[in-house]
Amino acid sequence: MANDYSGRQIKLTTTGLIPLGNFKIKGGLWTGMTAPATFTLVDEAGRTYDIIAYVTDYPINIPEIGWMSGPVTVTSLPSGEVALYLATK
């Protein structure tokens, strides 16, 4: 499955560039991963956010991250699917 950037929920299954300008992440969910695994986001300002999975296929709630300076790069997503929920304001 390819990454999906439509709507207010971004679905990620591979690494690469998220083709959006500045956006606010209200939270998210990572499912289907194989442990150990790390999901990493890096924004244009150089801020890095790591979410670590220690258990296989145990859903991880991603907390609110706030504003990201786009474009943002997913540098690590070895397995599973991440859904990021974007804020409207």
C-alpha positions in Angstrom: 0.0 0.0 0.0 1.3 3.5 -0.9 1.3 6.4 1.5 -1.9 8.4 1.4 -1.9 12.2 2.1 -5.5 13.0 1.3 -7.8 14.4 3.9 -7.1 15.1 7.6 -5.6 11.6 8.2 -2.3 10.8 6.7 -1.6 7.0 6.3 2.1 6.0 6.0 3.6 2.6 5.2 6.9 3.6 3.7 9.6 6.2 4.2 9.9 9.4 2.2 8.7 13.0 2.0 5.3 14.1 3.2 4.4 16.6 0.5 2.6 19.2 2.8 3.6 22.6 4.0 3.4 23.3 7.8 0.9 21.2 9.6 -0.2 20.3 13.1 -0.2 16.6 14.3 -3.0 16.1 16.9 -2.0 12.4 17.4 -1.9 9.1 15.6 -1.8 5.4 15.7 0.9 2.9 14.7 -0.3 -0.7 14.0 1.0 -3.9 12.5 4.7 -3.3 13.3 7.3 -5.9 14.0 9.4 -5.2 17.1 11.9 -3.8 17.7 11.1 -0.9 15.3 11.4 2.9 15.3 9.1 5.4 13.4 11.0 8.6 12.8 9.8 12.0 11.6 12.2 14.9 10.8 10.9 18.3 9.9 12.5 21.1 7.9 13.7 22.8 11.1 15.6 19.7 12.0 13.4 18.5 14.8 13.4 14.7 15.1 10.5 12.7 16.6 11.1 9.0 17.4 8.3 6.5 18.3 9.7 3.1 19.4 7.8 -0.2 19.2 9.1 -2.7 21.8 6.3 -5.3 21.2 5.2 -6.8 17.9 1.8 -5.7 16.6 0.8 -3.9 19.8 -0.9 -0.6 18.7 0.9 2.5 19.8 -1.0 5.8 20.3 1.1 8.7 19.1 0.7 11.7 21.3 0.1 15.2 20.0 3.3 16.5 18.4 2.1 19.9 17.4 3.3 22.0 14.5 5.7 20.5 12.0 7.7 22.7 9.6 7.1 21.2 6.3 8.0 19.4 4.3 8.5 16.6 6.7 10.5 13.4 6.0 9.7 9.9 7.3 13.2 8.6 7.8 12.3 5.3 9.4 9.2 3.1 9.2 10.4 -0.5 8.9 7.0 -2.1 9.3 3.3 -1.5 9.9 1.1 1.5 9.2 1.0 4.9 10.8 -2.0 7.1 10.8 -1.4 10.7 11.7 -4.3 12.9 12.6 -4.0 16.5 11.4 -5.5 19.5 13.1 -7.8 21.9 11.3 -6.5 24.9 13.3 
